[in-house]
């Protein structure tokens, strides 16, 4: 069993969930599509050359995000 953990904008949850389902990640016994998430606050600095989804290059960002944990 493997664990995938990532931090994403809340708006991206359904897209990630579908992508994981498409590759059958989160299949545990007789259950599929298993994942858990909870709200957290993400903090990051977008360096030169970055292409941030949230925030701007060359600035600190602090935004609510969800922590997605997928067991496989």
N, C-alpha and C positions, 0 to 999 in steps of 0.2 A: 504494500500500500504506500502511495506517495501523497504528500501534502503540497498543494500549490497555494501560496499566499501572495496577494497583490493588493495594492491600494489604487483605487480608481475613483473618478468623479461619480457621484450617485446616479447621474443621468446615464451612465454607461453600463449599469448593472444588467439590464435585460439583454443587451448586445453580447456582453461577456457570457452571460448564462447560456444563451443560445449557441455560442461558439463552443462552449464546453460540452453541451449536450450533443452537438454535431460530431464530436470525437469520442463520445461515450465516457467522458470523464465524470467522476462522481458516482460510479456504479459500485454499490456496496451490497453484497448479497442479493436479495430480491428487491432492492431499491435502486433507482437510477436518478441522476440529476441532483444528487445530494450536495448541498453547499450551505455555508452559514456566513452571515455578515452582520456587522454592527457599525454604528456611526462612530467615527473618530475624527480628530482634527489633524490634517496633514500640513506640515511646514516644509518648504523647500526654497532653494534659490535657483533660478533659471540662468545658467551660465551662457556665455556667448556661444552661438551655434545651436542653442536649444530651440525647440518649437513647442512651447507649452500650450496645452489644451486650456488650462486655467492660469491666469496671471500673465505677466509680461517678461520678456527676456531682460536680464540685468536687474531684476527686482526680486525681493523676498515675497513669497505668497503664503498665506495661511487660510485654509479653506476646510469646510466640513467634507470629509470623504467617507467612503465605506471600506472596511477591510473585508475582503472576500477570502474565505478559506475553503478550498475544495479538496476533499479527500478522495484519493483514487487508488 
